[in-house]
Amino acid sequence: SLDITVRFHCGFDSHQWEVIVTIRWRSFMFSCVTDGQKAFRDFMKSEYCEENLDFWFACQEFKTFDSQEELTRRAARIYEEFISAESPRQVNLDFYTRELISQSLQQPSPSCFVAAQKKIYSLMENDSFPRFIQSEQYKVLFDLYRLCVIMRKKR
């Protein structure tokens, strides 16, 4: 598991703050700074796989609904957008997982996408994120934080 922690002390005029960046896959998905999430999304888009990230977030949101009517409506939408064979944004899932989801659409529960979400999460964790760390988008993001450090030292 990738785990890099970098501390930056930034100061402009009378405002000073410390930026702590921890590049760890698990925390990145849940609590990364907005710029980091945007950079990762841009990277995924450049790799033609942003549907994985969109699917993951759609599943996270899906789990927050209680109403059966809302679950049914949203499950159908997620299925059509990401799971269906006709979907232009289809995520990479095996036949068995697709079948389980398809069967659960009549009476979906908040957990009906959990297995698929875990598979896509693992794909991003083991494939997309390591490539992102080597990408130009990540280097630009990292350079912005380094610039902050340089500006602080010049004060």
C-alpha positions, 0 to 999 in steps of 0.5 A, spaced: 500 500 500 502 506 497 503 511 503 507 518 503 506 523 508 509 530 506 508 537 510 508 543 507 508 550 511 505 555 507 505 563 509 502 569 505 502 576 508 500 574 515 496 568 514 500 562 515 498 554 515 500 547 514 498 543 509 499 535 510 498 531 504 498 523 505 498 519 499 494 513 501 489 510 497 484 508 502 484 515 505 485 518 498 478 516 496 475 518 502 478 525 504 483 527 499 483 535 498 479 537 493 485 539 488 487 532 489 480 529 487 480 533 481 487 531 479 485 524 480 478 525 476 482 528 470 487 523 470 481 518 470 478 522 464 485 522 460 485 514 461 478 513 459 476 510 465 472 516 469 466 511 469 469 507 474 470 513 479 463 515 477 460 509 479 464 508 485 461 515 488 454 513 485 454 507 489 456 511 495 450 516 494 446 510 493 447 507 500 444 513 503 437 512 501 432 509 505 425 509 501 424 503 497 421 507 491 428 512 491 432 505 491 428 502 485 429 509 481 436 510 483 438 502 482 435 502 475 439 509 473 446 506 476 444 499 472 443 503 465 449 508 466 454 503 468 452 495 468 447 494 462 451 491 456 448 497 452 451 502 457 456 507 453 459 508 460 460 500 462 464 498 468 468 492 467 465 487 471 464 479 471 458 476 468 456 473 475 456 480 479 452 483 473 447 477 474 447 478 481 445 486 480 440 484 475 436 480 479 436 485 485 433 490 481 426 488 482 427 489 490 434 493 491 437 494 498 442 499 499 447 493 499 445 491 492 451 494 489 456 493 494 460 487 491 461 491 484 463 497 488 468 493 491 471 490 485 471 497 481 475 500 488 480 494 487 481 496 480 482 503 481 486 501 487 491 496 484 491 499 477 489 507 476 492 510 482 499 507 482 499 510 474 496 516 477 502 517 482 506 516 476 502 521 472 503 528 469 497 530 473 500 528 480 506 531 478 503 538 477 499 537 483 505 536 487 509 541 484 504 546 487 505 544 494 512 544 493 511 552 490 508 553 497 514 551 501 519 555 496 515 561 497 515 560 505 522 559 505 523 566 501 519 570 506 
